């Protein structure tokens, strides 16, 4: 198996790998995008207040409950260290299981920017073990499709905090994997009814962006990229529940505009020149389009 990325670089590394694995096994993943639309208030809180990067952004989709509802059982096994996890990992691989493993990038040589430089948690997929060379076959589109010496896997695993030292396998129950659009729509309506957004991301950026230093410009770029990717992923769910909804077209326009504004910000960080008035006009336009989209979505479905 050779996992390839399915999503639009919205989900974190672990969820992206889960989605790719399910999709490769012909498991419908789009029904699980029902709550992938993110409020700008939550994006602002995590990116600007908590100073997260877009790669560390956390959101509620693909919960264990949602996976179980679709006949997918997450089986996690916790270990105090890799010496006790290795036998289990080898046994799973011998049974041709695909195993999701967390590791510290500081000890992963293929993660070139982080290796021996940054301690950061990363997920990778293990599909085979070579006993002769004592190496695990890693599938990770962030740097490696090949064998990684067991010593690196062990060091990366043992460097994690206790709750992260896990092996994850997904058990697929073919009999329970059925499409239930009525159930999916009901969950979506429940999520939509509770959804709120005060659009603080746009308001704060409009107020402060002319004074942003580089780290804040990076946060602005990451926030806009998250907005764009979230809208693109969510549009797939709207097409799933309705063949050609007007709201999906609005959503794609918002996705495109958010990406366009992010590109303007990136160019400014490189070239040092920007039309602030033009950028502000586009941000106000995006805020209005976002509010219009959600108003129409709730009128139709909530």
Beta strands, then each sheet from edge to edge (+ up, - down):
strand 1: 72-78
strand 2: 99-104
strand 3: 121-130
strand 4: 135-140
strand 5: 144-149
strand 6: 166-172
sheet 1: 1+ 6- 2+ 3- 4+ 5-
end
